[in-house]
Amino acid sequence: MPAKRARGTAIKVQPETTPEKVTKPKDDNMVVAQDNVKAPADPHAIWWACPRCSYTLPESLTAALRNGRKTMHILGHGSTCQTATRANFNSRAKMLRAVWDGRLKYTPGKLLKKDLILNKKGRVVPKKRSAHSTRLAAENGWSEARRRWCRACNTIRKREGITGFMKLKRNGNALEKRLYMKVVECTTLELVANLNFSLQQMGSESQMIIAPAGSEPSASSDKQMKISQFASPSASAASGSAKQIKISQSASPSASAACAKLFERAKSPEVPVSEAAAVAHDEDTEKDMADEQSRTV
């Protein structure tokens, strides 16, 4: 039975004995491989060379340093992409301006500088989109209506002697409402003048005028039609004035040609207007059918 040790005495631990390695006698022709032994790195060895400049990284650096310096060097050069990206610009106009100035080569839609154009305001816009928008504005009358309103505003500014900002508001104060009504009257006068010119070209003897509400037309112009200015239907009926007439914008060239043909046929007294319109419609239908057959053949 082992003897008891006194309290407070340390225990001595004997180290474990390892068996001795048996080494074989070395032969002169025998090569002994050494494990975990690295050859000294060449300080002049190049790990990476930048293809855009003479910057190099040696192999003597650690992997973290090499990768970090390589990444920062590439970011310092910038991207070589020549296509503009919308996310890199605050607005689409600035992106198109970069392509126009030659800083980039392509837009996101692969448009070149030759596919862009400067509009009247000096903005860079695509050629095809500008031509398409111009054609649509001319067809639906939006561009002509806007020009007519601008001409009326300039006329009122010169007439009233206004040099600064001119505010027009339909339901504003007295000054804003008065200016708005004057501009509307000016645009209406131009519309009536255009309508009278069209009637004159068609050979009609009737003309349209604008007269104050409640006034009677002159005796010399029996065939002139009066248009009451900004009068409600109830007020017009009470005052006995003529009915209000809605003036439409100028029609398209095809519609104007059809109207001219209709008026030419209606000039003969033996052909009523309804029959002339029916004959004109039949001729147009036959012409369209002939064009369709020629395209199919």
Helices and strands as residue ranges (DSSP letters): E 46-49, E 56-58, H 63-77, G 86-88, H 92-101, G 113-115, E 116-118, E 124-126, H 127-140, H 142-160, H 174-202, E 207-211, E 224-228, H 233-239, H 253-266, H 273-296
